[in-house]
Amino acid sequence: MPVAQNGTPDGLTKEQPIRLDGIKKDDFRQLLRIMYPRDIGRLDNLKLIEWMAVLELATMWEFKHIRDIAIRRLSTFKMDATEKIRLAMVYRVRGWLLPALNELARRDKPMAKQDVDRLGVDCVLKIASIRERYPSLAAAATVKGSGRPSSTPSRETFDYTDVLRKEFQEELKQVDGEES
């Protein structure tokens, strides 16, 4: 950071520390746990919320290697599809987006206010529209000669990937280039 003439650079004294405005102390602590593990070569066991903080800061500060680690570790946790979609969109994790959208389209229970709160109206309406089109989508997929199974799959087993890719092409473009 630029320093005023005869000024003291941030971080040289306790009276003038490096300020990280908007960064929670505990989130920064989790990032440091990954950057400087207690046991060389072994990462601390972080909880889901702690790995999410690491992903946020690593993405913000473009720490690609740490971001990749956070994505791999977060992939091992069982997360609700809406949470995974939200994280994929916010932190540009393409590998999570289509599978989580597919899971949400297949979900047995209807879309709810909680889904809107997490994902926004536009996203939920797109998914609801795809879910409502299921019978015609499944019928088109089982046409003779299409190479698909002759029996119609249930909504819970249908693969919505192709239609999701079309409907969410803008969102997929936004997360492109960030995949681990």
C-alpha positions, -999 to +999 in steps of 0.1 A: +000+000+000+012+035-007+027+052+024+025+089+030+058+108+031+075+102+065+046+077+073+050+043+088+039+014+066+011-008+079+023-039+097+056-025+111+043-017+145+017-030+169+002+005+169-002+004+131-011-032+122-021-045+087-059-040+085-081-065+068-114-047+068-144-069+063-125-101+072-136-120+103-108-129+126-119-165+129-121-169+091-086-156+087-075-180+115-088-209+094-069-198+064-038-196+084-044-231+097-042-243+061-013-221+051+008-230+082-003-264+094+009-275+129+021-308+114+040-302+081+023-321+053-009-327+073-039-304+072-060-297+103-094-312+104-116-283+097-154-283+099-176-275+070-181-239+079-144-234+084-136-249+050-162-225+035-143-196+051-110-209+036-127-211+002-140-176+005-107-160+014-087-182-010-110-172-038-110-135-028-072-133-026-066-157-056-047-183-036-053-210-063-035-239-045-054-233-012-086-228-031-081-262-048-075-278-014-107-262+000-128-273-030-115-309-026-121-309+011-155-294+008-164-320-018-161-347+009-189-331+030-226-340+026-242-307+016-277-298+007-281-292-031-292-256-026-261-249-005-238-265-030-254-245-058-251-213-038-214-220-031-208-230-067-222-197-080-206-174-054-172-190-055-172-201-091-169-239-087-182-252-120-178-289-110-204-285-083-230-266-103-245-290-128-246-320-104-262-300-076-287-285-101-295-320-113-299-332-077-323-303-070-343-310-102-347-346-091-356-339-055-389-353-044-401-324-024-413-292-041-393-260-043-398-238-011-392-204+003-359-216+018-347-224-018-357-189-029-338-174+001-307-193-008-307-192-046-329-163-056-362-162-075-347-165-110-327-197-102-356-214-084-381-205-112-357-220-138-355-253-118-392-253-112-399-249-149-376-278-157-393-300-131-427-292-145-415-302-180-403-336-167-430-357-184-423-343-219-385-343-213-386-380-203-408-389-232-385-372-257-355-390-241-371-424-245-380-422-282-370-453-301-336-450-318-324-424-294-300-449-277-318-443-244-336-469-223-371-479-236-387-475-202-394-440-189-373-431-159-389-415-129-383-378-122-359-388-093-337-408-117-340-387-149-308-370-160-316-333-165-280-323-174-286-314-210-316-292-203-299-277-172-269-268-194-291-249-217-312-231-191-282-222-169-257-213-197-252-178-183-245-191-148-221-217-162-202-190-182-198-171-150-181-200-132-160-211-163-123-210-159-123-214-121-126-252-120-102-272-100 
